[in-house]
Amino acid sequence: MALMDTQRFVPASGLALATKPLIAAVTAVISWNDTRMTRNALSKLTSRELEDIGIIPGDIDLIGR
């Protein structure tokens, strides 16, 4: 059996270091939007539907975090 390593080390260039804050900001916005969409979707469910998936209405905010 052969093993092939597909990961390569790429040293951080000036451009890569300059884009880190931008990437972090975009990642934070994506995460915030995912949380917002999840809360909205769960808020539209009835108590019975929430019970079917194993949560109660009071858990919606905790799940978003």
Backbone as a chain_set.jsonl record, in Angstrom:
{"seq": "MALMDTQRFVPASGLALATKPLIAAVTAVISWNDTRMTRNALSKLTSRELEDIGIIPGDIDLIGR", "coords": {"N": [[0.843, -1.172, 0.0], [0.568, 2.173, -0.841], [1.473, 5.431, 0.281], [0.601, 8.729, -0.13], [1.569, 11.985, 0.346], [-0.318, 14.828, 0.307], [-0.276, 17.346, 1.263], [1.195, 20.505, 1.351], [3.778, 22.643, 2.435], [3.519, 26.051, 2.569], [5.251, 28.916, 2.723], [4.411, 31.84, 4.623], [3.624, 34.671, 2.891], [4.038, 38.232, 2.328], [1.63, 39.121, 1.251], [-0.13, 37.106, 2.02], [-0.091, 37.427, 4.788], [-1.205, 39.944, 4.966], [-3.814, 39.508, 4.16], [-4.958, 38.014, 6.142], [-6.475, 39.345, 8.268], [-8.703, 40.157, 6.762], [-9.755, 37.711, 5.892], [-10.418, 36.641, 8.39], [-12.417, 38.437, 9.16], [-14.374, 38.008, 7.185], [-14.961, 35.331, 7.7], [-16.042, 35.588, 10.281], [-18.378, 37.045, 9.711], [-19.749, 35.21, 8.11], [-20.148, 33.139, 9.959], [-21.75, 34.479, 11.86], [-24.013, 34.955, 10.257], [-24.849, 32.336, 9.679], [-25.599, 31.52, 12.262], [-27.682, 33.333, 12.757], [-29.522, 32.571, 10.759], [-30.077, 29.962, 11.574], [-31.28, 30.397, 14.096], [-33.569, 31.827, 13.232], [-34.859, 29.883, 11.662], [-35.374, 27.873, 13.572], [-37.009, 29.277, 15.291], [-39.356, 29.476, 13.895], [-40.513, 27.019, 14.114], [-42.954, 24.859, 15.662], [-43.724, 24.102, 19.147], [-44.083, 21.381, 19.366], [-42.772, 20.398, 17.073], [-40.179, 21.202, 17.687], [-39.777, 19.614, 19.926], [-39.73, 17.122, 18.735], [-37.221, 17.123, 17.545], [-35.69, 17.18, 19.724], [-35.285, 19.461, 21.347], [-36.174, 22.341, 23.367], [-38.242, 25.3, 23.294], [-36.854, 27.28, 24.781], [-34.231, 26.634, 24.39], [-33.341, 27.607, 22.002], [-31.842, 30.033, 21.791], [-29.509, 29.211, 23.093], [-28.529, 27.249, 21.385], [-27.837, 28.715, 19.183], [-25.555, 29.968, 20.027]], "CA": [[0.0, 0.0, 0.0], [1.369, 3.387, -0.96], [0.949, 6.606, 0.945], [1.052, 9.933, -0.808], [1.295, 13.192, 1.104], [-0.786, 15.869, -0.604], [-0.173, 18.653, 1.913], [2.45, 21.175, 1.065], [4.04, 23.807, 3.265], [3.704, 27.276, 1.8], [5.606, 29.958, 3.676], [3.546, 33.017, 4.595], [4.174, 35.821, 2.181], [3.472, 39.491, 2.781], [0.234, 39.184, 0.827], [-0.894, 36.187, 2.861], [-0.222, 38.043, 6.1], [-2.087, 41.105, 4.845], [-5.192, 39.08, 3.945], [-5.47, 37.3, 7.313], [-7.592, 40.045, 8.916], [-9.864, 40.125, 5.879], [-10.307, 36.36, 5.964], [-11.03, 36.512, 9.712], [-13.649, 39.217, 9.152], [-15.352, 37.304, 6.343], [-15.339, 34.133, 8.45], [-16.921, 36.016, 11.37], [-19.679, 37.407, 9.13], [-20.394, 33.956, 7.691], [-20.572, 32.461, 11.182], [-22.88, 35.241, 12.393], [-25.178, 34.736, 9.394], [-25.305, 30.958, 9.911], [-26.285, 31.524, 13.551], [-28.93, 34.075, 12.563], [-30.436, 31.747, 9.965], [-30.485, 28.831, 12.409], [-32.26, 30.909, 15.064], [-34.817, 32.142, 12.523], [-35.516, 28.638, 11.26], [-35.884, 27.205, 14.768], [-38.087, 30.096, 15.862], [-40.573, 29.259, 13.114], [-41.061, 25.702, 14.415], [-43.844, 24.768, 16.817], [-43.144, 23.396, 20.291], [-44.125, 19.942, 19.045], [-41.704, 20.133, 16.113], [-38.925, 21.311, 18.415], [-39.685, 18.424, 20.775], [-39.362, 16.007, 17.857], [-35.781, 17.135, 17.292], [-35.008, 17.067, 21.012], [-34.989, 20.718, 22.029], [-37.33, 23.099, 23.819], [-38.129, 26.682, 22.775], [-35.854, 28.038, 25.515], [-32.878, 26.245, 23.949], [-33.01, 28.197, 20.69], [-30.727, 30.977, 21.934], [-28.301, 28.473, 23.462], [-28.034, 26.537, 20.203], [-27.216, 29.717, 18.315], [-24.233, 30.325, 20.543]], "C": [[0.891, 1.239, 0.0], [0.663, 4.541, -0.252], [1.496, 7.834, 0.247], [0.626, 11.144, 0.016], [0.903, 14.302, 0.145], [-0.726, 17.252, 0.016], [1.197, 19.241, 1.631], [2.585, 22.388, 1.965], [4.297, 24.999, 2.36], [4.046, 28.37, 2.806], [4.716, 31.186, 3.516], [4.249, 34.169, 3.896], [3.554, 37.091, 2.758], [2.009, 39.613, 2.428], [-0.63, 38.296, 1.714], [-1.102, 36.779, 4.252], [-1.181, 39.226, 6.071], [-3.553, 40.691, 4.698], [-5.775, 38.349, 5.147], [-6.609, 38.038, 8.01], [-8.865, 40.052, 8.062], [-10.541, 38.762, 5.934], [-11.01, 36.147, 7.3], [-12.363, 37.263, 9.761], [-14.74, 38.52, 8.341], [-15.846, 36.05, 7.064], [-16.3, 34.487, 9.58], [-18.309, 36.373, 10.85], [-20.435, 36.157, 8.706], [-20.932, 33.209, 8.899], [-21.79, 33.152, 11.793], [-24.143, 34.977, 11.577], [-25.721, 33.32, 9.561], [-26.103, 30.864, 11.21], [-27.641, 32.211, 13.435], [-29.957, 33.238, 11.817], [-30.947, 30.552, 10.77], [-31.532, 29.268, 13.426], [-33.594, 31.203, 14.393], [-35.576, 30.877, 12.154], [-36.116, 27.925, 12.468], [-37.045, 27.975, 15.379], [-39.414, 29.894, 15.131], [-41.226, 27.91, 13.411], [-41.98, 25.769, 15.629], [-43.135, 24.021, 17.945], [-43.084, 21.897, 20.025], [-42.991, 19.572, 18.08], [-40.336, 20.228, 16.782], [-38.703, 20.088, 19.302], [-39.261, 17.205, 19.954], [-37.86, 15.962, 17.581], [-34.972, 17.23, 18.59], [-34.613, 18.364, 21.679], [-36.292, 21.358, 22.481], [-37.16, 24.54, 23.336], [-37.065, 27.514, 23.492], [-34.422, 27.732, 25.101], [-32.447, 26.931, 22.672], [-31.828, 29.156, 20.784], [-29.434, 30.269, 22.29], [-27.699, 27.761, 22.264], [-27.331, 27.507, 19.262], [-25.819, 30.103, 18.753], [-23.312, 29.192, 20.301]], "O": [[1.854, 1.324, 0.763], [-0.565, 4.611, -0.198], [2.705, 7.966, 0.056], [-0.552, 11.298, 0.339], [1.685, 14.68, -0.727], [-1.088, 18.234, -0.631], [2.215, 18.55, 1.672], [1.603, 23.083, 2.225], [5.175, 24.965, 1.497], [3.219, 28.714, 3.65], [4.316, 31.529, 2.403], [5.343, 34.576, 4.285], [2.644, 37.021, 3.584], [1.223, 40.148, 3.21], [-1.728, 38.684, 2.112], [-2.182, 36.643, 4.827], [-1.888, 39.478, 7.047], [-4.444, 41.451, 5.076], [-6.977, 38.086, 5.174], [-7.627, 37.419, 8.32], [-9.973, 39.964, 8.592], [-11.767, 38.676, 6.014], [-12.08, 35.541, 7.345], [-13.329, 36.772, 10.345], [-15.892, 38.453, 8.769], [-17.039, 35.751, 7.03], [-17.269, 33.765, 9.816], [-19.311, 36.037, 11.481], [-21.643, 36.061, 8.924], [-22.052, 32.7, 8.867], [-22.748, 32.491, 12.196], [-25.221, 34.796, 12.142], [-26.937, 33.128, 9.582], [-27.147, 30.214, 11.261], [-28.636, 31.716, 13.964], [-31.127, 33.199, 12.197], [-32.114, 30.177, 10.657], [-32.549, 28.598, 13.604], [-34.645, 30.862, 14.936], [-36.794, 30.808, 12.315], [-37.24, 27.426, 12.4], [-37.968, 27.373, 15.928], [-40.479, 30.122, 15.705], [-42.366, 27.675, 13.01], [-41.814, 26.615, 16.508], [-42.095, 23.395, 17.739], [-42.13, 21.229, 20.423], [-42.331, 18.549, 18.258], [-39.439, 19.439, 16.487], [-37.584, 19.587, 19.415], [-38.514, 16.356, 20.44], [-37.293, 14.884, 17.403], [-33.747, 17.345, 18.569], [-33.696, 18.378, 22.501], [-37.374, 20.973, 22.038], [-36.048, 24.952, 23.004], [-36.436, 28.37, 22.87], [-33.504, 28.486, 25.424], [-31.278, 26.838, 22.295], [-30.916, 29.105, 19.958], [-28.365, 30.679, 21.838], [-26.477, 27.682, 22.144], [-26.343, 27.152, 18.619], [-24.996, 30.517, 17.937], [-22.136, 29.268, 20.655]]}, "num_chains": 1, "name": "protein.A"}
